[in-house]
Amino acid sequence: MNLKEKLLVGAGLLMSSALAMAQTTDPFDGAITALTTKVTSYGGSLVGLAAVGVGFFVAIKYVKKITRAA
């Protein structure tokens, strides 16, 4: 490539990077906000569901140890 082509490519890359930086809102910030909202609303329910599941499987373990159980 000659110097003119290199300058043209460099200018194009510079303009495209400048346009990429010119976003009004960062999509990552929006995703984190949405995730925080969902964790806040569903987090407690999911922890409770996990506790019930663990309790169920522990109960099954001890029921199997009882002789002549089901």
N, C-alpha and C positions, 0 to 999 in steps of 0.2 A: 504494500500500500504506500502511496505517496503521502506527503505531508498534508495535502488538502483533504484527502479522504480520512486521514486520522483525525484531523480537526473537526470534520463534519460528524464523524462517529462520536467523538468526545463531546461535542456540543449537544448532540441528540441524547446521549446518556445523562448529561448534566441537566437537561430540561426534563427528562422523564423522572429523574430522581427528585427534582424540585417539585414536580407535580404530585409525586407520591407523598411527599412530606406536607403538602398543602391540604390534607384532609381536614375537614372541620371537626369531626369526631373520630376518635380511635375505636375501631371495631372491638378491640380487645377489652377496652373499658366497658363497653356495652355488654359483652359476654360475661365479664366478671360480675357486673351488677345483676344480670339475670340469674346467674348461678347463685349469688348470695341470697337473692330473694327466694329461690327454690329451696336452698338448704335451710333457710329460716323457716319456711312454711312446712316442709316435709321432713326435716331432720329429726324432730322429736318422734314423729310417727314411725319412722324407719328404725330408730333405736328401740322403741317399744316392740315393734314387730320382730326384731332380731332377738330381744330378750325372751319373747314368747317362744320363738323357734328353739333357742338353746334350752329353755325349760322343758319343752316338749321332748327333745331328743335325750335329755338327761332322764326324764321320766321313763321313756321307752327303755333305756339302758337298765334301769332298776326293775322294771316290770319283767324284763326277760330273765332276771336272776331269780325271781320268785318261782318256786317249783309248782308245777301244774297250773301256771297262769295261762289263760287263753290258749 
